[in-house]
Amino acid sequence: MAYINPTPGGADEVTLTIAIKDNTDGNIDVPALQDITINNSNDVFTWSQLDRTAKLQVATTSTNSIACNIVLDETTFFGNATATAGSAAEAGVLDLSTQKTAIDFWVNVGTKTVSGEGYVTGLAPTASADAPIWVSPITITVDGEYTVA
Amino acid sequence: MRTEILSYLDSNFSVTGFSVTEELPWDSNGQPLYLKNFKKIYVDQPQTVQEPLIDVLNGNNTGGGGVVSETTTVTAYVVTDAKTLPENYDTMLSTLRNSRFATADGYTQRTTLVSTSFESDALVTEFNFNFYKVLIN
């Protein structure tokens, strides 16, 4: 057994890195991830046959996405003016979403890395009186397949 | 926080018959000072509790960190005769309750809890001033 037990600060720490597609000069290591979900949802084609008492199904194409909740960090959310020009770090997460910028992403899962291409979507920053700190969901809508390395 | 409350009381507390002391409510022969000195307000040292508010997965090396809720509690004591309440007892209560306004910056909430108990012929009135803030790790 080798359960994946990510330890903050350890080699197997959960990380989400975002770069503008084909441009890894200034990546964003998204800080303060509250949770992260790697979605791989297959569509299913279903049919019936007269000689079978149960429906038959086959998996077809999948819809992939990464869903997280984050605590907002001003530098990574709104961008860092001193970062490499034209980089994700300069743009910030919000700008990548509003500009519909194509991105590359990497998620560290134990000793493996799940990566792919996609778009930042689903931002909904919120703060409340009970928890006066800005948090937001963030979804990376994946364009195509995951790559596991 | 004790300093701020004493400073607030120094500027705002003026109730005939009651006074504020800067002494801590230490025990003398097993008895707290406030039980010996009626109508003297003693302010104790602050007690602090921190509890996780938001935990994060990548807390140490990527610039982010968890969020902590910190509560600081300062307790004040005043003792009066239990048989006959002093004339200005209610005024003292309402004035001392406002000590939660001693400080504002950085605090998300300030509350006062007032409770009473009896020690022989003495009425011990206890004020708990709670100050809440959020810390980033």
Boltz contact constraints between the chains, C-beta under 6 A:
constraints:
  - contact:
      token1: [A, 8]
      token2: [B, 58]
      max_distance: 6.0
  - contact:
      token1: [A, 8]
      token2: [B, 59]
      max_distance: 6.0
  - contact:
      token1: [A, 8]
      token2: [B, 60]
      max_distance: 6.0
  - contact:
      token1: [A, 9]
      token2: [B, 60]
      max_distance: 6.0
  - contact:
      token1: [A, 9]
      token2: [B, 61]
      max_distance: 6.0
  - contact:
      token1: [A, 13]
      token2: [B, 58]
      max_distance: 6.0
  - contact:
      token1: [A, 14]
      token2: [B, 57]
      max_distance: 6.0
  - contact:
      token1: [A, 14]
      token2: [B, 58]
      max_distance: 6.0
  - contact:
      token1: [A, 15]
      token2: [B, 58]
      max_distance: 6.0
  - contact:
      token1: [A, 29]
      token2: [B, 62]
      max_distance: 6.0
  - contact:
      token1: [A, 31]
      token2: [B, 62]
      max_distance: 6.0
  - contact:
      token1: [A, 31]
      token2: [B, 63]
      max_distance: 6.0
  - contact:
      token1: [A, 31]
      token2: [B, 64]
      max_distance: 6.0
  - contact:
      token1: [A, 32]
      token2: [B, 56]
      max_distance: 6.0
  - contact:
      token1: [A, 32]
      token2: [B, 64]
      max_distance: 6.0
  - contact:
      token1: [A, 33]
      token2: [B, 56]
      max_distance: 6.0
  - contact:
      token1: [A, 33]
      token2: [B, 57]
      max_distance: 6.0
  - contact:
      token1: [A, 33]
      token2: [B, 58]
      max_distance: 6.0
  - contact:
      token1: [A, 34]
      token2: [B, 56]
      max_distance: 6.0
  - contact:
      token1: [A, 71]
      token2: [B, 54]
      max_distance: 6.0
  - contact:
      token1: [A, 73]
      token2: [B, 64]
      max_distance: 6.0
  - contact:
      token1: [A, 132]
      token2: [B, 108]
      max_distance: 6.0
  - contact:
      token1: [A, 132]
      token2: [B, 134]
      max_distance: 6.0
  - contact:
      token1: [A, 133]
      token2: [B, 67]
      max_distance: 6.0
  - contact:
      token1: [A, 133]
      token2: [B, 134]
      max_distance: 6.0
